[in-house]
Amino acid sequence: MDSEARWLLLIHQLPPKPAYLRVKVWRRLQRLGAVAVKNSVYVLPASEQAREDFEWLLREIGEGGGDAVVCEARFAGGLTDEEVEEMFRDARSADYAQVAEAARALAAAGDPPEAEVERLKRRLHEAAALDFFAAPGRSEAEAALAALEPAPAAGRGGAPLPPESLRGKTWVTRRGVYVDRMASAWLVRRFVDPDAQFRFVAGRRHRAAEGEVRFDMFDGEFTHEGGRCTCEVLLERLGLEGDAALRAVAEIVHDLDLKDGRFGRPEAPGVERLVAGIARAHAGDEARLERGAALFDALYESFREPGA
């Protein structure tokens, strides 16, 4: 029998006063994406990050006069792993549905305020970050948000961009690069500019300076569009979709980044494990790009026809 625990449980008992403690704990659990399996019993998929999150919350509960424990768990009766996974999917599907409904309401009202659109984008990103089991509804929410975007700027769509127009640029993205940004940076250096420089900034917005190209950022020149991840958008805009091996890589990145199961690539879980290992072993973004490039080089070669 496999004894490895798949889950972490937080079991707490809160005092009647102060009243705000109960609200504070509930809100924190919601932000972590935990779901309740019983009264005052919350679960997260087992991971180092989940353990750290629960341990911080355990400390806060204790400081507030409550009592709590964190347990590693396997469900042996009453609930199955599949039923718990479905609880997580239901929670995230509800989040996606709320974003989609709000986006459609803004579209129907006409001329949506930018602040409201950005608020919905943040809600979608927060929900996706807690989508541990590929809940349905994300693509619908993304499509509803995409409908609020203004018409594409010059250079988007139409004829492919010539790679030489992007050489010698500094590519800017958010700090803490992960799968989509690792793959996008690899694609740029392999197919556009082997000497491309990268800059990493805090936050999701950045006003581009002369010679800068933003990717995977709000208002970026290359970013998510119409339910596609940044790597897919780069592939299309650079006219590289005819490369079947490159398409396969982009499909894997899509499945890992958007978690909508659109392509169902069987290689995705293995790639996800490797990307997670790179991120855990290397806090620096340049190091992540370097290790990620080796990973995506190997993945790309594995899909190429012999002699191609």
Disulfide bonds with the S-S distance in Angstrom:
none
